[in-house]
Amino acid sequence: MKFLIAGLGNIGEEYAETRHNVGFKIAEALAEEAGASFNLDRHAYHASFRLKGKILHIIKPTTYMNLSGKAVKYWMEKLDLENKQLLIVVDDLALPFGELRIRSKGSDGNHNGLTSMHETFNTDEYTRMRFGIGGNFQKGQQVNYVLGRWSEEEQKLLPQKISIACEAARSFVLIGFERTMNLYNKTAKKSVTDEGKKTVL
């Protein structure tokens, strides 16, 4: 069975290490851990690998965040996938740093990437994994915060948090949405146990 994991972000060096691009970072880590590499293809950078009999396709759209839906739709049609085989990975201001929230539907939360998804697919019924980037900014500074770089403390913790997000993405593929949601929708201070493996979030 095939799956598509789309990490949303913006292309370009000026965006590479910003909070808004954590979807790209998670996609890159997933591919790197599997020994896969990205190649530029239509509307996205694309990588693929096998995971216990499943085939994972990972994309980083080149359409910029506001048109993410265009890239995802193209790859969904190209790979002949249904919404249940799709996982969208995005940043989320409403969650504490590193916290994960996995949902099978819901509002776009004023996230431009999810807004594009809703408008393109005319539905909110697709699985999305939100990665918390916190909301430590002053009034009127939201855009600067989202498009800003991680703090020194966040940079130290980011690899571990991204690794856990990768675990959750693989879990979605291997054991499904429900069980993955129950395992990973935890606060950053709790633990996740998956088949005897314990990881501190």
C-alpha positions, 0 to 999 in steps of 0.5 A, a space after each residue: 500500500 502506498 502513502 503520501 506524506 507532505 511536509 509543508 513549507 516555503 522554498 528558498 534559503 531565507 525560509 529554510 531554518 524558520 519555524 514555518 518550515 518545520 514541515 520540510 524539516 520533518 520530511 527531510 528527516 524522514 527521508 534521511 533516516 531511511 537513506 532516501 534522497 529528494 529529487 526535484 519533480 513537478 510541483 515538489 521535491 520528491 523522495 520515496 522508500 519502502 517501510 515494512 512492505 509499504 511504500 512511502 512517498 514524501 514531498 516538499 511542495 515548491 508552490 510555497 505555503 499558500 498554494 500547497 494544495 496544488 502540489 498535494 493534489 497533483 501527487 495524490 492524482 499521480 500516485 492514485 491515492 485516497 485521502 486516508 493514505 495522506 498525511 500533511 505535516 505543518 507547524 502550529 502556533 497554538 501548541 507548545 514547542 514540540 507538541 504533536 496533534 494528529 487529527 483526521 479532520 478539522 478547521 485550517 486554524 488560519 494556517 495558509 497551507 491548510 487553507 489551501 488544502 481545504 480550498 483545493 480538495 473542498 474538504 477538511 477530511 484528511 489527516 494532518 499532524 501539527 507540530 507545535 512552534 509555541 506562541 511566544 511573541 508580542 501582539 502584532 509580531 505573529 508573522 515575524 515569529 512564524 517566519 523567524 528562526 528557532 531560539 537557541 534553546 529550541 535549536 538544541 531540542 529540535 532534532 529530538 522533537 523532529 525525530 519523534 514526529 518522524 516516529 509518529 509519521 511512520 506509525 501512521 503508515 504502519 498502524 493507522 490513524 487511530 492508534 497513532 493519534 492515541 500514542 502521540 497526541 501527548 504533551 511534550 513532557 509525557 512519554 510514548 510507548 510503541 511496541 516496547 520502545 519508550 521515547 521521552 517527548 
